Amino acid sequence: MKKLEELTEQEFKEEFIKHFGEDRWNQSEVLPILQEKAEILCSYLDIEEIPILCDPIKEDSRYYPKEKFIIISDKVILNEVEELKSLIHEIRHHYQYTCVSTNNTSEPMLN
């Protein structure tokens, strides 16, 4: 068996899919794109960037304020419209939580 660093990109993908499945591979390809979108939104709102994860949850998405991360459901992560709606919704919660916890009264969403 080859070491991880010896695998070609294609071999790595095949091994990953063999162990975790093609859906998980596709999710792992979407997450960096979603993270970039989250960074843009957080920058615009002048709030801390937080990680975006994918997991099987009942809701489409969920914001964890104390832990500072967002989960997008594995049910919607591969649907570009639904994943983006979920991301925007949860980033808004992050913004609201940040405003309340820091007494921030600015409203960049209205500018």
DRENLOVEX-770016 format. One record per residue (C-alpha): residue in three letters; x, y, z. Coordinates in steps of 0.2 Angstrom, whole numbers, padded with zeros to 4 digits, always signed. Each point is the difference from the previous one (the first is absolute). Layout:
// residues N
ALAXYZ ...
END
This chain:
// residues 111
MET+0000+0000+0000 LYS+0007+0017-0005 LYS+0002+0014+0013 LEU-0012+0014-0001 GLU+0013+0012-0008 GLU+0004-0013-0013 LEU-0018+0000-0007 THR-0004+0009-0016 GLU-0015+0011+0001 GLN-0011-0013-0009 GLU+0006-0014+0012 PHE-0004+0011+0015 LYS-0017+0003-0007 GLU-0003-0018-0003 GLU+0005-0005+0017 PHE-0010+0013+0008 ILE-0016-0005-0009 LYS+0004-0018+0004 HIS+0000+0003+0019 PHE-0012+0015+0001 GLY-0011+0000-0015 GLU-0002+0011-0015 ASP-0013+0012+0009 ARG+0013+0004+0013 TRP+0013+0003-0014 ASN-0012+0012-0008 GLN-0004+0009+0016 SER+0019+0002+0004 GLU+0001+0009-0017 VAL-0014+0011+0004 LEU+0006+0006+0017 PRO+0015+0010-0005 ILE-0012+0010-0013 LEU-0012+0003+0014 GLN+0013+0005+0012 GLU+0006+0013-0013 LYS-0018+0007-0001 ALA-0001+0000+0019 GLU+0016+0010+0001 ILE-0007+0013-0013 LEU-0016+0002+0011 CYS+0010+0001+0016 SER+0011+0013-0007 TYR-0014+0010-0006 LEU-0009-0001+0016 ASP+0017+0004+0010 ILE-0002-0016+0010 GLU+0012-0014+0004 GLU+0001-0014-0012 ILE-0006-0017+0006 PRO+0002-0018-0007 ILE-0014-0008-0011 LEU-0002-0018+0003 CYS-0011-0014-0008 ASP-0009-0013+0011 PRO-0016-0009+0000 ILE-0012+0011+0010 LYS-0019+0001-0001 GLU+0000+0018-0004 ASP+0007+0007-0016 SER+0013+0009+0010 ARG+0004+0006+0017 TYR+0011+0014+0008 TYR+0009-0005+0016 PRO+0004+0017+0008 LYS+0011-0006+0015 GLU+0010-0012-0010 LYS+0001+0013-0015 PHE-0004-0011-0015 ILE-0014-0004-0012 ILE-0006-0017-0006 ILE-0009-0002-0017 SER-0010-0016-0001 ASP+0006-0014-0011 LYS-0017+0000-0007 VAL+0002+0018-0008 ILE+0019+0002-0002 LEU+0000-0006-0018 ASN-0015+0011-0005 GLU+0008+0017-0005 VAL-0015+0010+0004 GLU-0005-0008+0016 GLU+0018+0000+0007 LEU+0002+0018-0004 LYS-0017+0005+0008 SER+0005-0010+0015 LEU+0018+0008+0001 ILE-0008+0018-0001 HIS-0013-0004+0013 GLU+0013-0007+0012 ILE+0013+0014-0003 ARG-0015+0012+0004 HIS-0002-0009+0017 HIS+0019+0002+0003 TYR-0001+0019-0004 GLN-0015+0002+0012 TYR+0009-0010+0013 THR+0016+0011-0002 CYS-0010+0016+0000 VAL-0009-0005+0016 SER+0015-0007+0009 THR+0011+0016-0004 ASN-0013+0013+0000 ASN+0003+0004-0018 THR-0013+0012-0007 SER+0006+0002-0017 GLU-0011-0008-0014 PRO+0011-0004-0015 MET-0015-0010-0008 LEU-0009+0017-0001 ASN+0014+0010-0008 
END
